[in-house]
Amino acid sequence: MKLFAALLALAMVAQHCYCSAGKLIPLVDAVSATEHLQAPLKQHFQYPTFPVNFRAESSENGTTTTTRELFEMNELMRENSGWLIGTVSGRMPIVTNPYASFYNVFFADGYDAMGKILQTLNYTDYDPTGRCLLVINAAYETDHMVQLVTILWQRRIVNVALIVQEAATDADSYRAYSYDPYREGKCELLEPLLLDQFVAGRWQSLHRWYRNKMENFHGCSLSVGTFAAKPYSMVRREGNATIRYGMEVSIVENVARWFNFTIDYRSPAGTVKWGIIRAANSTGMMGMIQRNEVAFGFGCMGYNEYRNRYLTVGLPSFITQLSMAAPPARPFTWLEKLFAPFTLEAWLCIALCYAGYLLLTVLVFDSRLVTTVEHFRNPAYNVWVMLMGGPSRPVRQTSIRLFLAGFVLNALVIRTMYHSAMFERLQATTTLGSDLNTFQQINAAHMLYYMYITTSFYYKDNPLVHDRIRILWDETKDWDEVMYNISHYRLNGVFVIPLDAIEYYVKNVGQRGLVYVSSHTSINYNPGLVYPKASPLTEPFSAIIGRYQAAGLVPIWREQFRDTRYWNNAKQHPEPISLQWSHLSGGFYLWACLLALSSLVLVGERIMSRRK
């Protein structure tokens, strides 16, 4: 309101005249001079309802003509005060809206002055999908118009109408121009295109001014940034052709078919994939997008604080999780598999039972406390025969009771329970899932968190994680190789990666080395297309991706790269498999050791017998 009052006071000071070509012209003529601006403003800037930002600029020596632009601004706001919410920016000492303006109306007395306005704009001053009206109080000049159109395209301002006088001698005849960077057969050929003419006090085709130029690219090429990121964006060779495929590639290629453009894939140079986003000097894919080297980028790029600050993120392509690929429950060694079926307490109980059985046999057969006709020269061998079986001399009926007691103890109690518990231990590497399901369990196992530098930003504020993070600096390293090493305990830790990448690894490499998902450590991760801050593609592309999601197409495109059956059946319904060497090696190692021991005993006995 203060600004409007200042403009009104300026108009009253000027009162009945403003200067144009050195002549004094009554104020009523100034009012009639805005007739060519009233209709465009009412038709295209009234709905949807947003504030309209006005700005005026003059050439270096055009101080007198500035009065004309100010009067035109003032008259437009006064005549449309019933619906118009106006702001004025530029050289005026006011605070503008902190959000980018959807409507902009710029006045200038010449092409240099209008170029000055456009050169000073940044992405905080305008909405790339909004509407912009440029009014130049000068005659049409082709070279200057091409320069303005080039600047507009550099700023990605496409919904624009530029009004100029038809001739220097005719101040009441106007033309409106625009440009189209994606015309059929003239891709990115920047030249002014005649929109409309102001004839007999009216515009002839006012409804065509702000048509949607982003609905059909007419086969033009868009540079799109991506990199190898399984399963989002991958490359394979078929003959001499390079084929792109993946979850997000399917989405992008369907968007390209819908809007009728071809894709020119580009990737960041060097070993950096995602890169670090900053206000300036960003690296990797983030830097390519920020510098407008590509129209947009994709490939496992989730949203975070810094990307939202310096780039524009569209509608998420799909919702997933940033998860931790954890190794299976640590497999038993061959020695552990032999002893793991019983706990230490159970083995102690068995040892006490055997010791009691040994004492009983010694008491019965080899002591003077019990009178019996049977005697065994070696009590240990006697216990071995009774418990394990083997050749023995004929025994009396009274001794059979001890044999039966030993059989019940060893065969029924120990062997049966031992074998039943042994079955699960033999297949431990196949049937057991991961026991690293919380941050506390991972930390208790003294494991590390392996992740890329861009992933670490999601965990920098987590006190349970940040001290144990280890950065993988080589971003070109195959993710499958990292997870394979983790599955075989070659890396003592977990690997932080999107859930889709883990599922794709399980689908293709899971039979050689299975990894599991740490179930209580995942966080939301929403990958999608990332655009430069001033991009007119965000709104139309997000709209069609939303339609794909509503139609159920995105889940279909994703399913061909995923497999979760190994996890779903891991504990409850394990698939029957044949026992492998890793399952049975312990028994054969024990048999080999005992065979070697018996051979040594045999040799020792032979040596001793010869000496005797």
Secondary structure as UniProt FT lines:
FT   HELIX           2..14
FT   TURN            15..16
FT   STRAND          18..20
FT   TURN            21..22
FT   STRAND          23..25
FT   HELIX           27..32
FT   TURN            33..34
FT   HELIX           35..44
FT   STRAND          52..57
FT   TURN            60..61
FT   TURN            63..65
FT   HELIX           66..79
FT   TURN            80..83
FT   STRAND          86..88
FT   STRAND          103..108
FT   HELIX           111..119
FT   TURN            123..124
FT   TURN            128..129
FT   STRAND          131..139
FT   HELIX           142..154
FT   TURN            155..156
FT   STRAND          160..167
FT   TURN            168..169
FT   STRAND          170..178
FT   STRAND          182..183
FT   TURN            184..185
FT   STRAND          186..187
FT   STRAND          193..199
FT   TURN            200..201
FT   STRAND          202..203
FT   HELIX           206..208
FT   TURN            209..210
FT   TURN            213..214
FT   TURN            218..219
FT   STRAND          221..225
FT   TURN            230..232
FT   STRAND          233..238
FT   TURN            239..240
FT   STRAND          241..245
FT   HELIX           247..259
FT   STRAND          262..266
FT   TURN            270..271
FT   HELIX           284..290
FT   TURN            291..292
FT   STRAND          296..297
FT   HELIX           305..310
FT   STRAND          312..316
FT   STRAND          320..326
FT   HELIX           334..339
FT   TURN            340..341
FT   HELIX           344..365
FT   HELIX           379..388
FT   HELIX           397..407
FT   HELIX           408..415
FT   HELIX           416..426
FT   HELIX           428..431
FT   HELIX           439..444
FT   TURN            445..446
FT   STRAND          448..451
FT   HELIX           453..456
FT   TURN            457..461
FT   TURN            463..465
FT   HELIX           466..468
FT   STRAND          469..471
FT   TURN            475..476
FT   HELIX           479..487
FT   TURN            488..489
FT   STRAND          493..498
FT   HELIX           499..509
FT   TURN            510..512
FT   STRAND          516..517
FT   TURN            519..520
FT   STRAND          523..525
FT   STRAND          527..531
FT   TURN            536..537
FT   HELIX           538..550
FT   TURN            551..552
FT   HELIX           553..559
FT   TURN            560..561
FT   HELIX           565..568
FT   HELIX           581..611
//
